[in-house]
Amino acid sequence: MILLAALVAASLVGQKTLSASKAWIKAPAAGETTATAYVVVDNPTMYDVYLMSASTDAAGRAQFQKVVAGKAEPLEAVIAPAYDSVELKPEGNQILLTDLKRPLAVGDKITLFLTTDGGLTIEVEAEVRKN
């Protein structure tokens, strides 16, 4: 709650708040029911922000994971460091979308929702790409 209050106070005095950009989703192979999403989260605040969950209407479930040397492990949260950004990318932290509700085609636009530990939800549009 303190973080949320700090973010609201910062926005009231004209300072920037947490934002997301450069979001994209790797097009799944034909018949696949999973996909991975990538995004950059900018944190211009003086506090580390924990991204606790992700969601989208296009999938039954979305979860953070870390991929190192081709091996994926689930993450409870992703940290957007104070005065910095975090990039979710193919070899690193990313969002696994499972139980896709429909086939995703290159060029489709999907809305992702990222929720912080303070309850703030960031909305970002992601385009489906080959890679």
C-alpha positions, 0 to 999 in steps of 0.5 A: 500500500505504501508503494501504491500511495507513493506512485499516486503521489508521484503522479499528482505532482507530475512525475512519471509512473511505471509504464510498459512498452515494446511488448510482443508475443512469439507466434506459437506453432500451428496447434500449440496452446502456449506462447511466450510474451515479452515486454519492457517495464520502465520504473522511474520511481525511487522504489523497486516494484515487484511485478506479481502477476500477468494476465490476458484475455487470450489465455487461460493462464499467464505466469512469469518464468525465467529461461536460462540455457533453454531451461524454464523455471517459474518465478513468483515475481519480476523486479523492476528496479528503481530508476531503471527498467526490466526487459522480459526477453527470450533468454531471461525473464518472460511471460508464459501464456498457457491454455490459449483461447484461440489461435494467435496469428502474426499481426494479432494484437493482444492486451497484457495486464501486469499487476504490481505488489502495490495493486497497480495494473499496467496495460500494454498492447502486444503484437504477435510476431514470428520472433 
